[in-house]
Amino acid sequence: MAEAVAKVARRINEAVEEGKDMLDLSNCKLISFPDGVFKVLRSVSDNIHVVTLADNEMKSISSKFFSTFTQLRELDLRGNVLTKLPEAVGGMEHLTCINLSYNSFSIFPDKITEIATLERINLEGNSITGIPVEKLSNMPAMKWLNVKSNPLDSNTQSALQSPNNFETES
């Protein structure tokens, strides 16, 4: 545990001291985003455009995360145990790419369809049966959706096979 905490602290310090636009907290055994990190990153959170929280043990991500990292362009949450996202995710004005692959979603996280700038959504390896294809088609920037290895129902499969304004991997 102490080793994981030290790894998180080291990576945060690097991001702050070197003025990086990326925060990589992958493989840190996190079960949630550490509250103390918000205070440390307050002065530089607007400069951070990419956050990687991949391959942790996160069961949830707080609204505070999305209200702190308002300038995020890419968010990588793959390889956690997330089942839902907070409503605040819908307010992300700059997010272009979200990776939610290999989590525990059984329901499509509908709020992400409210992100006008979102171009790429990766939901591979979840347990999702239905996808709001019409809402995705109405997203102005949407280019790519990966829903491989999900138990999609037949209605969703046929809707994804119809011509859409985004590329699909299923």
C-alpha positions as CSV (number, residue, x, y, z in Angstrom):
1,M,0.0,0.0,0.0
2,A,2.7,2.5,1.0
3,E,4.5,1.7,-2.3
4,A,1.3,2.6,-4.3
5,V,0.9,5.9,-2.3
6,A,4.5,6.8,-3.0
7,K,4.0,6.1,-6.7
8,V,0.9,8.4,-6.8
9,A,2.7,11.1,-4.9
10,R,5.8,10.9,-7.2
11,R,3.7,11.1,-10.4
12,I,1.6,14.0,-9.1
13,N,4.8,15.9,-8.1
14,E,6.2,15.3,-11.5
15,A,3.1,16.7,-13.2
16,V,3.1,19.8,-10.9
17,E,6.9,20.5,-11.0
18,E,7.4,19.9,-14.7
19,G,4.2,21.6,-15.7
20,K,3.1,18.5,-17.6
21,D,-0.3,18.5,-19.4
22,M,-0.7,14.8,-18.5
23,L,-1.3,13.0,-15.3
24,D,-0.7,9.3,-15.4
25,L,-1.9,7.4,-12.3
26,S,-2.3,4.0,-14.1
27,N,-1.4,0.9,-12.2
28,C,-1.5,2.6,-8.8
29,K,-4.0,0.2,-7.1
30,L,-6.4,3.2,-6.6
31,I,-10.0,2.4,-5.6
32,S,-11.0,6.0,-6.0
33,F,-9.3,9.3,-7.0
34,P,-7.5,10.5,-3.9
35,D,-9.2,13.6,-2.4
36,G,-5.8,15.0,-1.3
37,V,-4.8,15.1,-4.9
38,F,-7.4,17.8,-5.7
39,K,-5.7,20.3,-3.3
40,V,-2.2,19.6,-4.7
41,L,-3.3,19.9,-8.3
42,R,-5.6,23.0,-7.8
43,S,-3.0,25.4,-9.2
44,V,-2.2,23.2,-12.3
45,S,-5.5,21.4,-13.0
46,D,-6.4,23.8,-15.9
47,N,-3.1,22.8,-17.6
48,I,-3.8,19.1,-17.5
49,H,-5.4,17.8,-20.7
50,V,-4.9,14.1,-20.4
51,V,-5.6,11.9,-17.3
52,T,-4.8,8.2,-17.3
53,L,-6.3,6.2,-14.4
54,A,-6.1,2.8,-16.3
55,D,-5.6,-0.5,-14.6
56,N,-6.6,0.4,-11.1
57,E,-9.4,-0.9,-8.9
58,M,-11.7,2.1,-9.1
59,K,-15.3,1.4,-8.4
60,S,-16.4,5.0,-8.9
61,I,-15.2,8.4,-10.0
62,S,-16.5,11.5,-8.3
63,S,-18.2,14.6,-9.7
64,K,-15.4,16.6,-8.1
65,F,-12.9,15.0,-10.5
66,F,-14.9,16.4,-13.5
67,S,-15.3,19.8,-11.9
68,T,-11.5,20.0,-11.1
69,F,-10.2,18.8,-14.5
70,T,-12.4,21.1,-16.7
71,Q,-9.9,21.3,-19.5
72,L,-9.5,17.5,-20.0
73,R,-9.2,16.4,-23.6
74,E,-8.6,12.7,-23.0
75,L,-9.6,10.4,-20.1
76,D,-8.4,6.8,-19.9
77,L,-10.3,4.8,-17.3
78,R,-9.8,1.3,-18.9
79,G,-9.3,-1.7,-16.7
80,N,-11.2,-0.6,-13.6
81,V,-14.5,-1.8,-12.1
82,L,-16.6,1.2,-12.9
83,T,-20.4,0.6,-13.3
84,K,-21.4,4.3,-13.9
85,L,-20.2,7.8,-14.4
86,P,-21.4,10.9,-12.4
87,E,-23.8,13.3,-14.1
88,A,-21.0,15.9,-14.1
89,V,-19.2,14.1,-17.0
90,G,-21.9,15.6,-19.3
91,G,-20.5,19.1,-18.6
92,M,-17.0,18.3,-20.0
93,E,-16.6,21.0,-22.7
94,H,-13.2,19.9,-24.2
95,L,-13.2,16.1,-23.9
96,T,-12.5,14.4,-27.2
97,C,-11.7,10.9,-26.1
98,I,-12.9,8.6,-23.3
99,N,-11.7,5.1,-22.8
100,L,-14.0,3.0,-20.6
101,S,-13.0,-0.4,-21.9
102,Y,-12.7,-3.4,-19.6
103,N,-14.8,-2.0,-16.8
104,S,-18.1,-3.3,-15.3
105,F,-20.7,-1.2,-17.2
106,S,-23.9,-3.0,-17.9
107,I,-25.7,0.1,-19.0
108,F,-24.4,2.6,-21.5
109,P,-23.2,5.8,-19.7
110,D,-25.8,8.0,-21.3
111,K,-24.4,11.3,-19.9
112,I,-21.4,11.1,-22.3
113,T,-23.7,11.7,-25.2
114,E,-24.1,15.2,-23.9
115,I,-20.4,16.0,-24.5
116,A,-20.4,18.0,-27.8
117,T,-16.7,17.7,-28.4
118,L,-16.5,13.9,-27.9
119,E,-15.0,12.1,-30.9
120,R,-13.9,8.7,-29.6
121,I,-15.6,6.3,-27.1
122,N,-14.1,3.0,-26.2
123,L,-16.4,0.6,-24.3
124,E,-14.8,-2.7,-25.3
125,G,-15.1,-5.6,-22.9
126,N,-18.0,-4.4,-20.7
127,S,-21.5,-6.0,-20.2
128,I,-23.5,-3.5,-22.2
129,T,-26.6,-4.8,-24.0
130,G,-28.1,-1.6,-25.5
131,I,-26.5,1.5,-27.0
132,P,-28.4,4.8,-27.8
133,V,-27.3,4.8,-31.4
134,E,-29.6,7.7,-32.3
135,K,-28.1,9.9,-29.5
136,L,-24.6,9.0,-30.7
137,S,-25.5,9.9,-34.2
138,N,-26.6,13.3,-33.0
139,M,-23.3,14.0,-31.4
140,P,-21.6,16.7,-33.6
141,A,-18.0,15.5,-33.2
142,M,-18.5,11.7,-32.9
143,K,-16.2,9.7,-35.1
144,W,-15.5,6.3,-33.5
145,L,-17.2,3.9,-31.2
146,N,-15.7,0.6,-29.9
147,V,-18.2,-1.8,-28.4
148,K,-16.4,-5.1,-29.1
149,S,-16.9,-7.9,-26.5
150,N,-20.2,-6.6,-25.2
151,P,-23.4,-8.8,-25.2
152,L,-25.3,-6.3,-27.5
153,D,-29.0,-7.1,-28.1
154,S,-30.1,-7.7,-31.7
155,N,-31.7,-4.2,-32.0
156,T,-28.5,-2.5,-31.1
157,Q,-26.5,-4.7,-33.4
158,S,-28.7,-3.9,-36.4
159,A,-28.7,-0.2,-35.5
160,L,-24.9,-0.2,-35.5
161,Q,-24.8,-1.9,-38.9
162,S,-27.0,0.8,-40.4
163,P,-25.0,3.7,-41.9
164,N,-24.0,6.1,-39.1
165,N,-21.9,9.2,-39.1
166,F,-19.3,7.4,-37.0
167,E,-17.1,4.4,-37.4
168,T,-18.0,1.4,-35.2
169,E,-16.0,-1.6,-34.0
170,S,-18.3,-4.3,-32.7
